[in-house]
Amino acid sequence: MVSPEILRRYPFYSFMDHDQLREVAMITDEIKYKKDQVLFNTDEKADACFLLMEGSVDLHYVVDEHDPSLRKEFIVGTINPGELLGISAFVEPHIYTATAIVVNDSRLLKMDAVALRDLSRQDPGLNLGFQTVAVKATMERLHATRVQLAAAKSPE
């Protein structure tokens, strides 16, 4: 559990009232990760979502094709302080779509996804707020990925 005052510092939580902040703080822990640690892997159950407080995390997309010799990994984005990751915790089927690897020592807020979904089912305002921020983050990442694809395809 973290203090609601810690959550209040980040715009991600700005849609919440005092009671919602308190409830979310109860299912949130502050976690430290070392450089090169993996937060989660592609295709794992999304059991947590995170807000980066300090440090940096890269999102990797892994193409496997069920043959290890064909495996390729691409960095599709970098998460900076104040940003959300593990958005799949909010969206069915609740499976991570990327692998998150810590770039340098980092501190994150880790929210229990199952408890968060339970709170959201009980509070439609909280649910709408989480869905809104999840969609916004998803659209920002989609745009950044499109820019990367365009740059990779453009003639030199």
C-alpha positions in Angstrom: 0.0 0.0 0.0 1.1 3.5 -0.8 -0.1 6.9 0.5 -2.9 8.5 -1.6 -0.7 11.6 -1.5 1.9 9.8 -3.7 -0.8 9.0 -6.3 -2.0 12.6 -6.2 1.3 13.8 -7.6 0.7 12.1 -11.0 -1.7 13.4 -13.7 -2.8 9.8 -14.4 -4.7 9.8 -11.1 -6.2 13.3 -11.5 -9.7 12.0 -12.4 -10.1 10.4 -9.0 -11.8 11.8 -5.9 -10.4 11.4 -2.4 -12.2 8.1 -1.7 -11.2 6.6 -5.1 -7.5 7.6 -4.5 -7.6 5.9 -1.1 -9.0 2.7 -2.5 -6.5 2.6 -5.4 -3.6 3.4 -3.0 -4.6 0.3 -0.9 -4.0 -2.0 -3.9 -0.8 -0.2 -5.1 2.8 -0.9 -4.1 6.0 1.1 -4.8 8.5 -1.3 -6.4 12.1 -0.8 -7.3 13.6 -2.6 -10.3 17.2 -2.9 -11.4 18.6 -2.3 -14.9 17.7 -5.2 -17.3 15.0 -6.7 -15.1 11.8 -7.8 -17.0 8.6 -6.4 -15.6 6.4 -8.6 -17.8 6.6 -10.6 -21.0 4.4 -10.7 -24.1 1.5 -13.1 -23.8 1.6 -13.3 -20.0 -1.5 -12.7 -18.0 -1.8 -9.0 -17.2 -1.9 -9.2 -13.4 -0.6 -5.6 -12.8 -0.3 -2.2 -14.4 2.4 0.2 -13.6 3.1 3.9 -13.4 6.8 4.8 -13.8 8.0 7.2 -11.1 11.7 7.3 -11.9 13.9 5.7 -14.5 13.1 4.3 -17.9 11.5 1.2 -19.4 11.6 -0.1 -22.9 8.7 -1.9 -24.5 9.7 -4.7 -26.8 7.6 -6.5 -29.4 8.6 -10.1 -30.0 7.9 -12.0 -33.2 8.4 -15.7 -32.5 6.7 -17.6 -35.3 7.0 -20.7 -33.1 10.5 -21.3 -34.3 13.3 -20.0 -32.1 15.5 -19.4 -35.2 13.0 -16.9 -36.5 12.6 -14.9 -33.3 13.0 -11.2 -33.7 12.6 -8.5 -31.1 11.9 -4.8 -31.7 11.9 -1.9 -29.3 8.5 -0.2 -30.0 8.6 2.5 -27.3 10.2 3.9 -24.2 8.2 4.7 -21.0 9.2 7.8 -19.2 8.4 9.0 -15.7 4.7 9.7 -15.2 3.6 7.3 -17.9 1.5 4.2 -17.6 2.5 0.7 -18.7 0.8 -2.6 -18.6 -2.3 -1.1 -20.1 -3.4 -4.6 -21.0 -4.5 -5.0 -17.4 -7.5 -2.7 -18.3 -8.4 -4.4 -21.6 -9.7 -7.9 -22.3 -8.3 -10.5 -22.7 -5.9 -9.0 -20.1 -2.8 -10.4 -21.7 0.4 -8.3 -22.1 1.1 -7.4 -25.7 4.7 -6.4 -25.2 7.7 -7.2 -23.1 8.8 -4.5 -20.6 12.5 -4.3 -19.8 14.0 -1.8 -17.3 16.6 0.4 -19.0 18.0 1.8 -15.8 17.3 1.5 -12.1 13.6 2.5 -11.8 10.9 3.0 -9.2 7.3 2.2 -10.2 3.9 2.1 -8.7 2.4 -1.4 -9.2 -1.3 -1.7 -9.2 -3.0 -5.1 -8.7 -5.0 -5.6 -11.9 -7.6 -8.0 -10.5 -8.3 -5.7 -7.5 -8.4 -2.7 -9.9 -10.9 -4.3 -12.2 -13.0 -5.2 -9.1 -13.0 -1.6 -7.9 -13.9 -0.5 -11.5 -16.9 -2.8 -11.6 -18.1 -1.3 -8.3 -17.6 2.3 -9.4 -18.6 3.3 -12.9 -16.8 6.6 -12.6 -13.6 4.9 -11.7 -14.1 2.5 -14.6 -14.7 5.3 -17.1 -11.6 7.1 -15.8 -9.3 4.1 -16.2 -10.7 3.3 -19.6 -10.2 6.8 -20.7 -6.5 7.0 -19.7 -5.9 3.5 -21.0 -7.3 4.4 -24.5 -5.3 7.7 -24.5 -2.0 5.9 -23.7 -2.8 3.2 -26.3 -3.4 5.8 -29.0 -0.2 7.7 -28.1 1.7 4.4 -28.4 0.0 3.5 -31.7 1.0 6.9 -33.1 4.6 6.5 -32.0 4.8 3.0 -33.5 3.4 4.4 -36.8 6.1 7.1 -36.8 8.8 4.4 -36.2 7.4 2.3 -39.1 7.2 5.2 -41.4 10.8 6.1 -40.6 12.0 2.5 -41.2 10.2 2.3 -44.5 11.2 5.8 -45.9 13.8 5.8 -48.6 17.2 7.2 -47.7 
